[in-house]
Amino acid sequence: MPRRASSPDLDSRERLLLAGLALAEREGIRALTVRAVAAAAGANLGSFVYHFRTRDAFVGEMIERWYAPVMAQLALAADEGGGPVMALRRVLLQLVCWMGTHQAFLSHLLVDAAAGEAGARHFLGSMDQRHPALILALIRKAQQARELCQDDPMHQMVFLAASAGGPVLMFHLLHRSGMAPPELARALSVLAADPTHIETRIGWALKGLTP
C-alpha cells in the first residue's frame, strides 16, 4: 500500500508547484529544470522525485494546476442563465480577462509548444476537451435559439476569439519585443486588457453574428 503523505510532504508539493509556475511565467517552461524548481521551492531533489517522479509529469501537473481554476469559473458563468448569447458573452469576458492576467505564461506556453516542449504540446493537444468545447456548445445553443446566424460554429468561435482575445496576445508580444513605442504601448495596453474595452469588443463581435 502506498504510504499517505504527511503534512510536510503536502507542503513541499505545493511549494514545488508554485515555484514552477513562477519560474515558467518569468522564463518559460523550457527553462524549468528539476534543480531550479527544487531550489526555488526550498526543497531537495529527493522531494521532487518523490512527488512527481519525472520533469514531464511535473510540467503536466503544473499546467493543469494553472488552468483548472479558469475552467471552473467558465463553467459557472455558462450556467448562470439569461439565454445562450448572454452566457456566451459572460464566458468570453471571463476568458479574455483571464488571458490578460496570464498573458506572460500563455505566450511562453505557445512558444514552448512550438519548440517541442512535451507538456505544453500535450496541453494544447487536448484543447478540444477544454474551454473551446464549452464555447462551441454555447454557440450551437445560440444558433438553435436563433440568437446567432446559422453558420459553421467553429468559424464563429475563431472570429469571436480573434476579436476579443487577439489584441491581448498581440500587445504582449509587441511589448516583450520592444517594437511598440512607449506611448503606443500604453494605449494598446488599455485597449487590450481593460474589461470595459474587452466587453465592448465582444458586443461588437456578437452583434456581427446576430441574424
Secondary structure, 3 states (H helix, E strand, C coil): CCCCCCHHHHHHHHHHHHHHHHHHHHHCHHHCCHHHHHHHHCCCHHHHHHHHCCHHHHHHHHHHHHHHHHHHHHHHHHCCCCCHHHHHHHHHHHHHHHHHHCHHHHHHHHHHHHCCCHHHHHHHHCHHHCHHHHHHHHHHHHHHCCCCCCCCHHHHHHHHHHHHHHHHHHHHHHHHHCCCCHHHHHHHHHHHHCHHHHHHHHHHHHHHCCC
